[in-house]
Amino acid sequence: MNQYWWIESGGGVPSEEQESGCVRYAVSQYSYSKVKQAVWRIYRLNLDRKDLNASDKVVLYCLCERFRVQSMSSTDAVGYLSKMCGMNRTTVGKSIQRLVDAGLIWIVEEGEVRKAHKRLEARKYFKKHFLLVGLSYMLAEGGS
């Protein structure tokens, strides 16, 4: 669990929980169905956003579909996501960047050190995780 630094076990609430990709330890222990229900609620709440184009919404769908409850993240490679949505790898990378810029996802690096990335860099390989922003709030406060 130490490598998943975004799962906060201090018992407190992550600061600015609605704008945070961090998750309370208590909500990370919820059932699979409850977590997935909240993941899909976040997806549905963002479908009518005008600042996202169709490819961004398809990539968000793929991230939600491949969301892992154990790590509270999606860990798939951009190449896999591009095959899953039937888009070019470059298009998926641009959509991920727009989702980050829109504040819907975080890109973080696995490990004991808290390290987040503002963008995906070409040929820089690390164990990345895509976190849904506001998931902890959705599970704990916002209901699902």
MDTraj code that builds the backbone (N, CA, C; nanometers):
import mdtraj as md
import numpy as np

residues = "MET ASN GLN TYR TRP TRP ILE GLU SER GLY GLY GLY VAL PRO SER GLU GLU GLN GLU SER GLY CYS VAL ARG TYR ALA VAL SER GLN TYR SER TYR SER LYS VAL LYS GLN ALA VAL TRP ARG ILE TYR ARG LEU ASN LEU ASP ARG LYS ASP LEU ASN ALA SER ASP LYS VAL VAL LEU TYR CYS LEU CYS GLU ARG PHE ARG VAL GLN SER MET SER SER THR ASP ALA VAL GLY TYR LEU SER LYS MET CYS GLY MET ASN ARG THR THR VAL GLY LYS SER ILE GLN ARG LEU VAL ASP ALA GLY LEU ILE TRP ILE VAL GLU GLU GLY GLU VAL ARG LYS ALA HIS LYS ARG LEU GLU ALA ARG LYS TYR PHE LYS LYS HIS PHE LEU LEU VAL GLY LEU SER TYR MET LEU ALA GLU GLY GLY SER".split()
xyz = np.array([
    [0.0818, -0.1192, 0.0000],
    [0.0000, 0.0000, 0.0000],
    [0.0865, 0.1261, 0.0000],
    [0.2138, 0.1152, 0.0391],
    [0.3013, 0.2323, 0.0425],
    [0.3245, 0.2922, -0.0949],
    [0.3203, 0.2089, -0.2000],
    [0.3466, 0.2607, -0.3332],
    [0.2298, 0.3428, -0.3861],
    [0.1114, 0.3274, -0.3264],
    [-0.0061, 0.4052, -0.3667],
    [-0.0212, 0.5245, -0.2722],
    [0.0647, 0.6230, -0.2867],
    [0.0683, 0.7361, -0.1929],
    [-0.0591, 0.8192, -0.1961],
    [-0.1383, 0.8093, -0.3012],
    [-0.2603, 0.8903, -0.3131],
    [-0.3723, 0.8358, -0.2259],
    [-0.3565, 0.7146, -0.1718],
    [-0.4525, 0.6628, -0.0746],
    [-0.4027, 0.7061, 0.0623],
    [-0.4669, 0.8075, 0.1177],
    [-0.4198, 0.8699, 0.2409],
    [-0.4764, 0.7984, 0.3620],
    [-0.3855, 0.7460, 0.4452],
    [-0.4265, 0.6661, 0.5598],
    [-0.4236, 0.7420, 0.6915],
    [-0.4019, 0.8711, 0.6873],
    [-0.3954, 0.9493, 0.8097],
    [-0.5290, 0.9649, 0.8798],
    [-0.6351, 0.9171, 0.8186],
    [-0.7663, 0.9270, 0.8804],
    [-0.8360, 1.0580, 0.8499],
    [-0.7615, 1.1546, 0.7982],
    [-0.8192, 1.2842, 0.7682],
    [-0.8759, 1.2899, 0.6282],
    [-0.9268, 1.4044, 0.5960],
    [-0.9834, 1.4287, 0.4642],
    [-0.8762, 1.4951, 0.3791],
    [-0.8566, 1.4480, 0.2555],
    [-0.7591, 1.5166, 0.1686],
    [-0.7991, 1.6634, 0.1508],
    [-0.7001, 1.7518, 0.1474],
    [-0.7312, 1.8940, 0.1331],
    [-0.7980, 1.9185, -0.0020],
    [-0.8979, 2.0060, -0.0019],
    [-0.9755, 2.0372, -0.1226],
    [-1.0150, 1.9082, -0.1946],
    [-1.0888, 1.8266, -0.1237],
    [-1.1203, 1.6911, -0.1692],
    [-1.1893, 1.6847, -0.3058],
    [-1.2702, 1.7846, -0.3380],
    [-1.3392, 1.7826, -0.4672],
    [-1.2439, 1.8034, -0.5839],
    [-1.1310, 1.8709, -0.5610],
    [-1.0328, 1.8958, -0.6664],
    [-0.9101, 1.8068, -0.6517],
    [-0.9218, 1.7007, -0.5731],
    [-0.8069, 1.6167, -0.5430],
    [-0.8236, 1.4769, -0.6007],
    [-0.7132, 1.4206, -0.6439],
    [-0.7118, 1.2818, -0.6879],
    [-0.6830, 1.1874, -0.5724],
    [-0.6439, 1.2431, -0.4578],
    [-0.6165, 1.1611, -0.3401],
    [-0.7460, 1.1035, -0.2844],
    [-0.7333, 0.9885, -0.2203],
    [-0.8496, 0.9157, -0.1710],
    [-0.8292, 0.8831, -0.0238],
    [-0.9327, 0.8998, 0.0546],
    [-0.9257, 0.8587, 0.1952],
    [-0.9107, 0.7062, 0.2031],
    [-0.8325, 0.6601, 0.2988],
    [-0.8160, 0.5154, 0.3161],
    [-0.9500, 0.4491, 0.3450],
    [-1.0331, 0.5146, 0.4241],
    [-1.1625, 0.4562, 0.4618],
    [-1.2495, 0.4282, 0.3395],
    [-1.2535, 0.5201, 0.2432],
    [-1.3373, 0.4967, 0.1255],
    [-1.2716, 0.3997, 0.0281],
    [-1.1407, 0.3828, 0.0378],
    [-1.0753, 0.2856, -0.0496],
    [-1.1113, 0.1428, -0.0093],
    [-1.1694, 0.1269, 0.1073],
    [-1.2104, -0.0050, 0.1553],
    [-1.3564, -0.0359, 0.1233],
    [-1.4251, 0.0546, 0.0566],
    [-1.5642, 0.0305, 0.0176],
    [-1.5702, -0.0858, -0.0814],
    [-1.6901, -0.1382, -0.0991],
    [-1.7083, -0.2517, -0.1901],
    [-1.6791, -0.2102, -0.3347],
    [-1.6456, -0.3104, -0.4147],
    [-1.6162, -0.2890, -0.5559],
    [-1.7327, -0.2182, -0.6248],
    [-1.8537, -0.2641, -0.5995],
    [-1.9697, -0.2072, -0.6687],
    [-1.9936, -0.0615, -0.6307],
    [-1.9718, -0.0265, -0.5057],
    [-1.9924, 0.1123, -0.4632],
    [-1.8888, 0.2053, -0.5264],
    [-1.7637, 0.1612, -0.5333],
    [-1.6588, 0.2428, -0.5943],
    [-1.6848, 0.2590, -0.7443],
    [-1.7179, 0.1495, -0.8122],
    [-1.7438, 0.1575, -0.9565],
    [-1.8661, 0.2451, -0.9851],
    [-1.9658, 0.2415, -0.8982],
    [-2.0835, 0.3263, -0.9144],
    [-2.0429, 0.4739, -0.9086],
    [-1.9544, 0.5086, -0.8168],
    [-1.9074, 0.6469, -0.8053],
    [-1.8216, 0.6851, -0.9266],
    [-1.7403, 0.5919, -0.9759],
    [-1.6581, 0.6179, -1.0949],
    [-1.7486, 0.6519, -1.2130],
    [-1.8519, 0.5727, -1.2339],
    [-1.9418, 0.5965, -1.3465],
    [-2.0258, 0.7220, -1.3264],
    [-2.0529, 0.7580, -1.2026],
    [-2.1257, 0.8830, -1.1767],
    [-2.0394, 1.0031, -1.2171],
    [-1.9108, 0.9983, -1.1851],
    [-1.8195, 1.1049, -1.2275],
    [-1.8187, 1.1148, -1.3795],
    [-1.8160, 1.0011, -1.4469],
    [-1.8180, 1.0011, -1.5935],
    [-1.9467, 1.0674, -1.6453],
    [-2.0605, 1.0263, -1.5933],
    [-2.1880, 1.0811, -1.6414],
    [-2.2007, 1.2303, -1.6137],
    [-2.1487, 1.2758, -1.5011],
    [-2.1566, 1.4179, -1.4672],
    [-2.0739, 1.5047, -1.5619],
    [-1.9780, 1.4457, -1.6297],
    [-1.8900, 1.5219, -1.7190],
    [-1.9208, 1.5031, -1.8671],
    [-2.0264, 1.4318, -1.8988],
    [-2.0610, 1.4071, -2.0390],
    [-2.1051, 1.5319, -2.1133],
    [-2.1685, 1.6258, -2.0451],
    [-2.2223, 1.7433, -2.1147],
    [-2.1270, 1.8622, -2.1159],
    [-2.0022, 1.8412, -2.0775],
    [-1.9048, 1.9509, -2.0779],
    [-1.8712, 1.9914, -2.2197],
    [-1.8770, 2.1210, -2.2457],
    [-1.8492, 2.1738, -2.3795],
    [-1.7001, 2.1861, -2.4079],
    [-1.6165, 2.1880, -2.3017],
    [-1.4725, 2.2021, -2.3222],
    [-1.4050, 2.0694, -2.3569],
    [-1.4809, 1.9592, -2.3586],
    [-1.4264, 1.8292, -2.3959],
    [-1.4857, 1.7863, -2.5293],
    [-1.4007, 1.7355, -2.6171],
    [-1.4533, 1.6863, -2.7444],
    [-1.4864, 1.5378, -2.7323],
    [-1.5346, 1.4801, -2.8402],
    [-1.5811, 1.3413, -2.8376],
    [-1.4686, 1.2438, -2.8026],
    [-1.3498, 1.2659, -2.8572],
    [-1.2400, 1.1730, -2.8274],
    [-1.1999, 1.1802, -2.6800],
    [-1.2086, 1.2996, -2.6199],
    [-1.1786, 1.3129, -2.4767],
    [-1.2764, 1.2302, -2.3941],
    [-1.4025, 1.2342, -2.4317],
    [-1.5057, 1.1604, -2.3581],
    [-1.4909, 1.0102, -2.3766],
    [-1.4473, 0.9670, -2.4947],
    [-1.4224, 0.8241, -2.5173],
    [-1.3038, 0.7781, -2.4329],
    [-1.1990, 0.8585, -2.4262],
    [-1.0823, 0.8229, -2.3444],
    [-1.1213, 0.8203, -2.1967],
    [-1.2026, 0.9160, -2.1524],
    [-1.2507, 0.9147, -2.0141],
    [-1.3314, 0.7883, -1.9878],
    [-1.4138, 0.7473, -2.0845],
    [-1.4894, 0.6227, -2.0722],
    [-1.3944, 0.5043, -2.0530],
    [-1.2896, 0.4984, -2.1338],
    [-1.1937, 0.3880, -2.1245],
    [-1.1226, 0.3867, -1.9893],
    [-1.0874, 0.5045, -1.9395],
    [-1.0237, 0.5121, -1.8075],
    [-1.1187, 0.4642, -1.6982],
    [-1.2458, 0.5002, -1.7090],
    [-1.3451, 0.4560, -1.6103],
    [-1.3685, 0.3057, -1.6208],
    [-1.3738, 0.2557, -1.7423],
    [-1.3954, 0.1118, -1.7637],
    [-1.2801, 0.0300, -1.7059],
    [-1.1594, 0.0777, -1.7194],
    [-1.0412, 0.0040, -1.6743],
    [-0.9957, 0.0437, -1.5336],
    [-1.0775, 0.1195, -1.4598],
    [-1.0447, 0.1647, -1.3253],
    [-1.0305, 0.0442, -1.2321],
    [-0.9205, 0.0405, -1.1580],
    [-0.8936, -0.0685, -1.0640],
    [-0.9204, -0.0213, -0.9220],
    [-1.0060, -0.0921, -0.8525],
    [-1.0436, -0.0539, -0.7162],
    [-0.9276, -0.0781, -0.6194],
    [-0.8442, -0.1792, -0.6454],
    [-0.7328, -0.2097, -0.5557],
    [-0.6368, -0.0927, -0.5429],
    [-0.6091, -0.0255, -0.6546],
    [-0.5155, 0.0872, -0.6524],
    [-0.5877, 0.2210, -0.6615],
    [-0.7197, 0.2192, -0.6747],
    [-0.8011, 0.3409, -0.6897],
    [-0.7496, 0.4246, -0.8071],
    [-0.7152, 0.3560, -0.9169],
    [-0.6597, 0.4236, -1.0338],
    [-0.6770, 0.3359, -1.1573],
    [-0.6424, 0.3915, -1.2711],
    [-0.6324, 0.3157, -1.3951],
    [-0.4852, 0.3149, -1.4339],
    [-0.4324, 0.1980, -1.4639],
    [-0.2879, 0.1863, -1.4860],
    [-0.2517, 0.1496, -1.6295],
    [-0.3471, 0.1511, -1.7190],
    [-0.3197, 0.1060, -1.8549],
    [-0.2273, 0.2014, -1.9304],
    [-0.1492, 0.1441, -2.0185],
    [-0.0595, 0.2219, -2.1036],
    [-0.1407, 0.2966, -2.2083],
    [-0.0857, 0.4054, -2.2565],
    [-0.1520, 0.4842, -2.3604],
    [-0.1725, 0.3991, -2.4854],
    [-0.0777, 0.3131, -2.5176],
    [-0.0908, 0.2243, -2.6322],
    [-0.2100, 0.1315, -2.6192],
    [-0.2308, 0.0775, -2.4978],
    [-0.3458, -0.0097, -2.4750],
    [-0.4757, 0.0698, -2.4860],
    [-0.4788, 0.1884, -2.4256],
    [-0.5996, 0.2723, -2.4334],
    [-0.6322, 0.3068, -2.5781],
    [-0.5283, 0.3307, -2.6595],
    [-0.5534, 0.3641, -2.7997],
    [-0.6138, 0.2454, -2.8739],
    [-0.5698, 0.1255, -2.8438],
    [-0.6299, 0.0070, -2.9047],
    [-0.7729, -0.0126, -2.8557],
    [-0.7942, 0.0139, -2.7283],
    [-0.9271, -0.0038, -2.6695],
    [-1.0296, 0.0898, -2.7330],
    [-0.9890, 0.2146, -2.7583],
    [-1.0860, 0.3097, -2.8167],
    [-1.0761, 0.3206, -2.9675],
    [-0.9818, 0.2529, -3.0281],
    [-0.9718, 0.2560, -3.1735],
    [-0.9232, 0.3889, -3.2270],
    [-0.8389, 0.4558, -3.1495],
    [-0.7838, 0.5850, -3.1903],
    [-0.6324, 0.5751, -3.1985],
    [-0.5747, 0.6727, -3.2655],
    [-0.4300, 0.6821, -3.2736],
    [-0.3741, 0.7142, -3.1346],
    [-0.2546, 0.6620, -3.1084],
    [-0.1891, 0.6840, -2.9785],
    [-0.1692, 0.8331, -2.9495],
    [-0.1370, 0.9100, -3.0520],
    [-0.1176, 1.0539, -3.0358],
    [-0.2484, 1.1228, -2.9960],
    [-0.3572, 1.0813, -3.0577],
    [-0.4888, 1.1382, -3.0251],
    [-0.5251, 1.1084, -2.8806],
    [-0.4995, 0.9863, -2.8366],
    [-0.5285, 0.9489, -2.6973],
    [-0.4417, 1.0311, -2.6022],
    [-0.3142, 1.0486, -2.6356],
    [-0.2261, 1.1309, -2.5522],
    [-0.2748, 1.2742, -2.5405],
    [-0.3218, 1.3310, -2.6522],
    [-0.3750, 1.4676, -2.6491],
    [-0.5030, 1.4737, -2.5664],
    [-0.5862, 1.3715, -2.5765],
    [-0.7097, 1.3681, -2.4968],
    [-0.6785, 1.3571, -2.3483],
    [-0.5793, 1.2758, -2.3141],
    [-0.5383, 1.2654, -2.1733],
    [-0.4907, 1.4012, -2.1239],
    [-0.4145, 1.4712, -2.2055],
    [-0.3670, 1.6041, -2.1666],
    [-0.4833, 1.7000, -2.1451],
    [-0.5842, 1.6964, -2.2325],
    [-0.7007, 1.7832, -2.2154],
    [-0.7794, 1.7466, -2.0900],
    [-0.7867, 1.6171, -2.0569],
    [-0.8549, 1.5747, -1.9339],
    [-0.7793, 1.6239, -1.8097],
    [-0.6464, 1.6223, -1.8170],
    [-0.5652, 1.6764, -1.7063],
    [-0.5876, 1.8267, -1.6950],
    [-0.5829, 1.8971, -1.8085],
    [-0.6017, 2.0422, -1.8080],
    [-0.7412, 2.0820, -1.7594],
    [-0.8398, 1.9969, -1.7862],
    [-0.9775, 2.0242, -1.7425],
    [-0.9983, 1.9898, -1.5952],
    [-0.8987, 1.9272, -1.5333],
    [-0.9084, 1.8941, -1.3920],
    [-0.9895, 1.7691, -1.3631],
    [-1.0000, 1.6791, -1.4594],
    [-1.0766, 1.5558, -1.4392],
    [-0.9906, 1.4392, -1.3935],
    [-0.8642, 1.4380, -1.4354],
    [-0.7749, 1.3290, -1.3949],
    [-0.6403, 1.3858, -1.3510],
    [-0.5693, 1.3053, -1.2738],
    [-0.4305, 1.3320, -1.2377],
    [-0.3456, 1.2201, -1.2961],
    [-0.2228, 1.2528, -1.3342],
    [-0.1244, 1.1519, -1.3736],
    [-0.0220, 1.1468, -1.2612],
    [-0.0100, 1.0307, -1.1967],
    [0.0833, 1.0191, -1.0841],
    [0.1759, 0.9011, -1.1069],
    [0.2881, 0.9062, -1.0377],
    [0.3880, 0.8006, -1.0471],
    [0.3819, 0.7146, -0.9215],
    [0.3816, 0.5845, -0.9435],
    [0.3785, 0.4909, -0.8319],
    [0.5098, 0.4952, -0.7564],
    [0.5027, 0.4820, -0.6252],
    [0.6217, 0.4797, -0.5411],
    [0.5940, 0.5467, -0.4084],
    [0.6936, 0.5444, -0.3217],
    [0.6766, 0.6033, -0.1897],
    [0.6834, 0.7555, -0.1935],
    [0.7474, 0.8105, -0.2962],
    [0.7600, 0.9558, -0.3091],
    [0.6374, 1.0096, -0.3828],
    [0.5776, 1.1157, -0.3299],
    [0.4609, 1.1778, -0.3934],
    [0.5065, 1.2519, -0.5179],
    [0.4701, 1.1980, -0.6346],
    [0.5143, 1.2594, -0.7588],
    [0.3996, 1.2569, -0.8590],
    [0.3562, 1.3764, -0.8997],
    [0.2508, 1.3903, -1.0006],
    [0.3113, 1.4550, -1.1247],
    [0.2491, 1.4304, -1.2374],
    [0.2971, 1.4851, -1.3644],
    [0.1869, 1.5683, -1.4281],
    [0.2244, 1.6798, -1.4839],
    [0.1281, 1.7661, -1.5528],
    [0.1011, 1.7182, -1.6944],
    [0.1938, 1.6394, -1.7489],
    [0.1753, 1.5895, -1.8857],
    [0.2513, 1.4587, -1.9037],
    [0.2098, 1.3852, -2.0054],
    [0.2834, 1.2652, -2.0440],
    [0.3971, 1.3073, -2.1356],
    [0.5156, 1.2633, -2.1058],
    [0.6306, 1.2986, -2.1878],
    [0.6706, 1.1791, -2.2732],
    [0.7056, 1.2045, -2.3971],
    [0.7454, 1.0986, -2.4890],
    [0.8718, 1.0291, -2.4393],
    [0.8700, 0.8994, -2.4492],
    [0.9838, 0.8142, -2.4144],
    [1.0301, 0.8269, -2.2699],
    [0.9430, 0.8711, -2.1833],
    [0.9767, 0.8720, -2.0409],
    [0.8870, 0.7677, -1.9751],
    [0.9482, 0.6582, -1.9355],
    [0.8719, 0.5455, -1.8857],
    [0.8764, 0.5410, -1.7337],
    [0.7604, 0.5294, -1.6737],
    [0.7469, 0.5120, -1.5304],
    [0.6146, 0.4432, -1.5055],
    [0.5964, 0.3880, -1.3855],
    [0.4716, 0.3200, -1.3518],
    [0.3678, 0.4275, -1.3221],
    [0.2875, 0.4593, -1.4253],
    [0.1927, 0.5694, -1.4104],
    [0.0549, 0.5180, -1.3724],
    [-0.0188, 0.6056, -1.3045],
    [-0.1565, 0.5793, -1.2659],
    [-0.2380, 0.7020, -1.3032],
    [-0.3583, 0.6792, -1.3538],
    [-0.4518, 0.7872, -1.3817],
    [-0.5556, 0.7872, -1.2704],
    [-0.5643, 0.8984, -1.1976],
    [-0.6590, 0.9103, -1.0865],
    [-0.7758, 0.9979, -1.1272],
    [-0.8951, 0.9616, -1.0822],
    [-1.0128, 1.0443, -1.1067],
    [-1.0228, 1.1499, -0.9972],
    [-1.0312, 1.2734, -1.0371],
    [-1.0401, 1.3840, -0.9417],
    [-1.1799, 1.3859, -0.8812],
    [-1.1861, 1.3972, -0.7487],
    [-1.3128, 1.4070, -0.6780],
    [-1.3753, 1.2743, -0.6407],
    [-1.3062, 1.1629, -0.6652],
    [-1.3651, 1.0325, -0.6344],
    [-1.3863, 1.0129, -0.4845],
    [-1.2903, 1.0541, -0.4037],
    [-1.3050, 1.0402, -0.2602],
    [-1.4253, 1.1195, -0.2092],
    [-1.4414, 1.2401, -0.2603],
    [-1.5561, 1.3231, -0.2216],
    [-1.6866, 1.2570, -0.2665],
    [-1.6874, 1.2050, -0.3874],
    [-1.8078, 1.1401, -0.4408],
    [-1.8484, 1.0221, -0.3538],
    [-1.7509, 0.9459, -0.3080],
    [-1.7800, 0.8288, -0.2255],
    [-1.8229, 0.8668, -0.0834],
    [-1.7538, 0.9639, -0.0262],
    [-1.7778, 0.9965, 0.1147],
    [-1.8897, 1.0969, 0.1370],
    [-1.8878, 1.2048, 0.0627],
    [-1.9800, 1.3157, 0.0873],
    [-2.0913, 1.3251, -0.0167],
    [-2.0501, 1.3124, -0.1424],
    [-2.1438, 1.3366, -0.2522],
    [-2.2442, 1.2266, -0.2759],
    [-2.2224, 1.1120, -0.2154],
    [-2.3134, 1.0003, -0.2380],
    [-2.3021, 0.9485, -0.3795],
    [-2.3539, 0.8319, -0.3998],
    [-2.3555, 0.7772, -0.5343],
    [-2.4818, 0.6990, -0.5590],
])
top = md.Topology()
chain = top.add_chain()
for i, resn in enumerate(residues, 1):
    res = top.add_residue(resn, chain, resSeq=i)
    for name in ("N", "CA", "C"):
        top.add_atom(name, md.element.get_by_symbol(name[0]), res)
traj = md.Trajectory(xyz[None], top)
